[in-house]
Amino acid sequence: MACDLWLVPLVDVLCHSPDNPFSEEIAAYDQALTEAGLPPVPVFSYMPGLSGDVAPVAGFDYDALHFLRRAYLLRICGLEVTPVDELGGDYEQLLEMFETTAQESHLVWHYDHAGAYVPVDFPHPLATDELLEGGGPLGSAHGLLRDLELVAPSIGIDPANPPAAPQAPARPTTLEERVEGLPLDDSPFARERHVWLGLHAAATRSLGQGSMIVFS
């Protein structure tokens, strides 16, 4: 089952448009941020080279995303990060045993198929009844980047000098599809690394361009 990541430029030509397809979501995010004493979702003035076009930035399979989340939980909890061929009950056990730690992680506590990361820095994902009924906890692109940097060495990535990110999907993938064109990687953590690189590309571009990351 495939998951796409999209970048939504937070520029006024999109956010202030009456046809903005993300207006309801941004309003919910603003409310959650305000209730937490944080600034709202930032909206930037248009500048040459940056449009209001929404574009894919990465794609990967859901199971590969869970492999990376498993590696993160092992790392943050001081356990050995070992490769596995398939997800077994140990991942669910990790989620149950370290539930508080999982809910404090921008990487782990996020819906697979929906939700967003915004370029606002806050320590833990935000969750309100409205968010959980819709797209799930709201993540911070800053927080996601910190989580990725923490787990990177455990899967053989230097966060200060990561490999090139995989190419963005040429077209939207459907839920039932598998992501095609995965890079050849002889690492035992090949799946984790592929997801890491896609998420890292999304987070860095989110912060550099002032964009929102959307799961679909």
C-alpha positions as MATLAB code, in Angstrom:
seq = 'MACDLWLVPLVDVLCHSPDNPFSEEIAAYDQALTEAGLPPVPVFSYMPGLSGDVAPVAGFDYDALHFLRRAYLLRICGLEVTPVDELGGDYEQLLEMFETTAQESHLVWHYDHAGAYVPVDFPHPLATDELLEGGGPLGSAHGLLRDLELVAPSIGIDPANPPAAPQAPARPTTLEERVEGLPLDDSPFARERHVWLGLHAAATRSLGQGSMIVFS';
ca = [
       0.000    0.000    0.000;
       1.471    3.294   -1.137;
       1.774    6.665    0.566;
       2.559    9.954   -1.178;
       3.969   13.095    0.394;
       2.979   16.451   -1.094;
       4.349   19.930   -0.500;
       1.765   22.686   -0.196;
       3.441   26.109   -0.572;
       2.087   28.400    2.130;
       1.973   31.414   -0.144;
      -0.735   34.045   -0.161;
      -1.790   33.283   -3.748;
      -2.951   29.871   -2.513;
      -3.815   30.398    1.155;
      -5.824   33.594    0.590;
      -7.622   32.261   -2.445;
     -11.365   31.551   -2.003;
     -10.697   28.313   -3.882;
      -7.989   27.133   -1.482;
      -8.674   23.375   -1.123;
      -6.837   23.308    2.221;
      -8.730   26.143    3.903;
     -10.637   23.925    6.364;
      -7.521   21.977    7.320;
      -5.453   25.136    7.836;
      -8.230   26.633    9.985;
      -8.172   23.516   12.192;
      -4.378   23.669   12.419;
      -4.522   27.367   13.328;
      -6.987   26.630   16.114;
      -4.844   23.815   17.528;
      -1.705   25.966   17.361;
      -3.449   28.913   19.026;
      -4.779   26.700   21.833;
      -1.200   25.533   22.416;
       0.053   29.118   22.612;
       1.845   28.867   19.278;
       1.796   31.103   16.198;
      -0.596   30.119   13.397;
       0.380   28.430   10.165;
       2.632   30.977    8.443;
       1.582   32.474    5.128;
       4.307   33.971    2.951;
       4.174   36.609    0.260;
       4.554   35.405   -3.274;
       8.073   35.585   -4.665;
       9.453   34.715   -8.101;
      10.192   31.034   -8.405;
       7.614   29.993   -5.826;
       4.048   29.373   -6.878;
       0.947   28.041   -5.225;
       1.248   24.735   -7.051;
       0.988   21.617   -4.903;
       3.587   19.023   -5.900;
       4.623   15.511   -4.821;
       7.952   15.268   -3.020;
       8.255   11.593   -2.056;
       6.539    8.240   -2.110;
       6.953    5.015   -0.171;
       5.026    2.021    1.110;
       3.224    2.111    4.438;
       5.043   -0.951    5.717;
       8.396    0.700    4.999;
       7.243    3.748    6.989;
       6.487    1.456    9.929;
       9.947   -0.117    9.620;
      11.485    3.352   10.083;
       9.178    4.129   13.000;
      10.222    0.854   14.619;
      13.894    1.792   14.223;
      13.245    5.188   15.789;
      11.478    3.723   18.816;
      14.288    1.230   19.380;
      16.857    4.020   19.125;
      15.078    6.534   21.367;
      14.445    3.848   23.989;
      18.113    2.801   24.077;
      17.541   -0.606   22.498;
      19.554   -2.223   19.728;
      18.316   -1.315   16.258;
      18.286   -4.562   14.313;
      16.985   -5.170   10.783;
      13.998   -7.424   10.260;
      12.480   -8.977    7.144;
       8.916   -8.239    8.168;
       7.050   -6.399   10.876;
       6.024   -8.702   13.647;
       4.450   -8.236   16.999;
       7.546   -6.493   18.352;
       6.554   -3.195   16.731;
       3.113   -3.249   18.330;
       4.750   -4.187   21.620;
       7.074   -1.196   21.298;
       4.087    1.089   20.712;
       2.332   -0.305   23.768;
       5.359   -0.355   26.068;
       6.572    3.096   25.104;
       3.240    4.742   24.317;
       4.191    8.115   25.823;
       7.469    8.180   23.902;
       5.648    7.269   20.694;
       3.097   10.045   21.175;
       5.897   12.575   21.661;
       7.484   11.702   18.307;
       6.588   13.657   15.176;
       7.796   10.706   13.106;
       5.828    8.011   14.920;
       2.614    9.699   16.063;
       1.090   10.619   12.741;
      -1.637    9.086   10.626;
      -0.325    7.065    7.688;
      -2.816    8.281    5.128;
      -3.639   11.838    6.184;
      -2.542   14.766    8.303;
       0.206   17.323    7.884;
       3.452   18.791    9.109;
       3.690   22.573    9.257;
       6.834   24.784    9.401;
       6.205   25.819   13.010;
       8.522   24.564   15.762;
       6.879   22.811   18.717;
       8.184   19.920   20.820;
       5.469   17.290   20.467;
       2.660   16.584   17.969;
      -0.566   18.438   18.678;
      -3.821   16.544   19.053;
      -7.315   17.892   19.573;
     -10.633   16.123   19.148;
     -11.123   17.923   15.834;
      -7.674   16.926   14.565;
      -8.041   13.296   15.612;
     -11.433   13.054   13.915;
      -9.924   14.392   10.704;
      -6.318   14.149    9.621;
      -4.836   13.096   12.938;
      -2.130   14.729   15.080;
      -0.470   17.827   13.653;
       3.280   17.539   13.284;
       6.092   20.072   13.132;
       8.518   19.935   10.205;
      11.226   21.009   12.661;
      10.298   18.146   14.998;
      10.196   15.636   12.152;
      13.676   16.699   11.096;
      14.970   16.244   14.658;
      13.495   12.731   14.824;
      15.063   11.836   11.482;
      18.463   13.126   12.562;
      18.281   11.056   15.744;
      17.535    7.747   14.019;
      19.795    8.304   10.987;
      23.038    6.795   12.359;
      21.199    3.630   13.403;
      20.271    2.905    9.779;
      23.616    3.889    8.271;
      22.917    7.495    7.283;
      25.060   10.508    8.145;
      22.410   13.195    8.764;
      24.956   15.915    8.013;
      25.704   14.413    4.602;
      22.804   12.172    3.533;
      22.603   10.418    0.164;
      20.549   11.992   -2.600;
      16.814   11.719   -2.121;
      14.824    9.418   -4.423;
      12.960   11.050   -7.273;
       9.472   12.255   -6.496;
       6.613   10.131   -7.868;
       5.799   10.977  -11.474;
       2.102   10.650  -10.695;
      -0.116   10.136   -7.670;
      -0.219    6.536   -6.497;
      -3.367    4.832   -5.340;
      -3.746    3.311   -1.900;
      -3.578   -0.244   -3.232;
      -0.423    0.279   -5.282;
       3.134   -0.378   -4.252;
       5.716    2.319   -4.863;
       7.775    1.548   -7.943;
      11.381    2.309   -8.712;
      12.849    1.838   -5.246;
      16.608    2.491   -5.357;
      18.935   -0.473   -5.214;
      20.452   -0.528   -1.762;
      22.316   -3.491   -0.298;
      21.919   -2.162    3.234;
      19.916   -4.362    5.621;
      17.988   -1.147    6.364;
      17.183   -0.387    2.711;
      13.467    0.182    3.356;
      14.077    2.408    6.359;
      16.656    4.428    4.424;
      14.314    4.947    1.468;
      11.587    6.365    3.707;
      14.124    8.420    5.682;
      15.412   10.077    2.522;
      11.908   10.918    1.314;
      10.845   12.364    4.665;
      14.129   14.269    4.999;
      13.671   15.833    1.559;
      10.124   16.852    2.494;
      11.141   18.322    5.870;
      14.092   20.305    4.561;
      12.091   21.698    1.663;
       9.197   22.493    3.989;
      11.475   24.626    6.149;
      13.418   26.125    3.237;
      10.387   27.046    1.142;
       7.745   27.616    3.792;
       5.588   24.674    2.764;
       3.213   22.298    4.500;
       3.794   18.537    4.135;
       0.622   16.583    3.427;
       0.212   12.799    3.517;
      -2.102   11.163    0.998;
];
